[in-house]
Amino acid sequence: MDLRPSPRQQELMDQAYQLAVERFAPRAAALDRDAAFPIEDYQDLRSSGLLALCVPEEYGGHGAGFETYCLVAEQLAQGNAATALTFNMHCLVMLMMGPLMQGLELPPEVWERHRDLSARRYREVVED
């Protein structure tokens, strides 16, 4: 079994690490001291495209699954663990709206409503 990241995973990990070290880390101590939400970190995540990590590709995201999300979050934590933690919650919501919902037996009208709401949320993540 080869446990090395795929080339795409490595690319996303490198991008996350660079963002963490260059942008998140210099702000982390002040955010912790002030118990403030990392708004600027999220602006950086959005502008880098990483906020759309777990958004399906058909909606403009990267379409990453749980494994890739974990690898990226680990890199983000190198700069600010609090940002990585909140990014965790964001990614899990994106995954729950998409891949993790597949296979559930739901009435057609529920699936239709779910697809509409998910599409709206995905657009909010990928659009500026």
C-alpha positions in Angstrom: 0.0 0.0 0.0 1.4 3.4 -1.0 0.6 6.0 1.6 2.3 8.9 -0.2 0.1 11.8 -1.3 -0.9 11.9 -4.9 0.6 14.7 -7.0 -2.6 16.7 -6.7 -2.8 16.1 -2.9 0.9 17.2 -2.6 0.1 20.4 -4.7 -2.8 21.3 -2.4 -0.7 20.5 0.7 2.1 22.7 -0.5 -0.3 25.5 -1.2 -1.8 25.2 2.3 1.6 25.1 3.9 2.8 28.2 2.2 -0.4 30.0 3.1 -0.1 28.8 6.7 3.5 29.9 7.1 3.4 33.2 5.2 0.0 34.5 6.1 -1.6 32.6 9.1 1.4 32.3 11.4 2.2 36.0 11.7 -1.4 36.7 12.8 -1.9 33.6 15.0 -0.6 34.9 18.4 -2.7 38.1 18.2 -5.8 36.2 17.2 -5.3 33.8 20.2 -4.6 36.6 22.6 -7.7 38.5 21.5 -9.9 35.4 21.2 -10.7 36.6 17.7 -12.1 34.7 14.7 -9.4 34.4 11.9 -11.3 36.5 9.3 -8.2 37.4 7.3 -7.2 33.7 7.2 -10.6 33.0 5.7 -10.1 35.8 3.1 -6.8 34.1 2.2 -8.5 30.7 2.0 -11.1 32.1 -0.3 -8.6 34.0 -2.6 -6.4 30.9 -2.7 -9.3 28.6 -3.7 -8.8 26.4 -0.7 -12.1 27.4 0.8 -13.6 25.4 -2.1 -11.5 22.3 -1.3 -14.4 20.0 -0.6 -16.9 21.6 -3.0 -17.7 19.3 -5.9 -15.9 20.1 -9.1 -19.2 20.6 -11.0 -19.8 23.6 -8.7 -16.3 25.1 -9.2 -14.6 23.4 -6.3 -11.6 21.0 -6.0 -13.8 18.0 -5.3 -11.5 16.8 -2.6 -12.5 14.0 -0.3 -11.9 13.3 3.3 -8.3 12.1 2.9 -7.2 15.2 1.0 -9.0 17.5 3.4 -7.1 15.9 6.3 -3.8 16.4 4.6 -4.5 20.0 3.8 -5.9 20.8 7.3 -2.7 19.4 8.8 -0.7 21.9 6.8 -2.9 24.8 7.7 -2.4 23.9 11.4 1.3 24.6 11.0 0.4 28.3 10.8 -2.7 28.6 13.0 -4.4 25.6 14.7 -7.6 27.6 15.3 -7.9 28.3 11.6 -7.4 24.6 10.8 -10.0 23.7 13.4 -12.7 26.0 12.0 -11.7 24.9 8.4 -12.4 21.4 9.7 -16.0 22.4 10.4 -16.4 24.1 7.1 -15.0 21.1 5.1 -17.1 18.6 7.0 -20.3 20.6 6.1 -19.2 20.7 2.5 -18.6 16.9 2.6 -21.9 16.2 4.3 -23.8 18.2 1.7 -22.1 16.2 -1.1 -20.3 12.9 -1.1 -21.4 11.7 2.4 -25.0 12.2 1.5 -24.8 9.8 -1.4 -26.4 6.5 -0.8 -29.0 7.7 1.6 -32.5 6.7 0.8 -34.6 9.8 0.8 -37.8 10.8 -0.9 -37.4 12.5 -4.3 -38.7 15.8 -3.0 -36.2 15.8 -0.1 -33.3 15.1 -2.6 -34.5 17.9 -4.8 -34.6 20.3 -1.9 -31.2 19.1 -0.8 -29.6 19.6 -4.2 -31.1 23.1 -4.5 -29.8 24.1 -1.0 -26.4 22.5 -1.6 -26.0 24.3 -5.0 -26.7 27.6 -3.3 -24.2 27.0 -0.5 -21.5 25.8 -2.9 -22.0 29.0 -5.0 -21.5 31.1 -1.8 -18.2 29.3 -1.2 -16.7 29.5 -4.7 -18.0 32.9 -5.8 -16.5 36.2 -4.7 
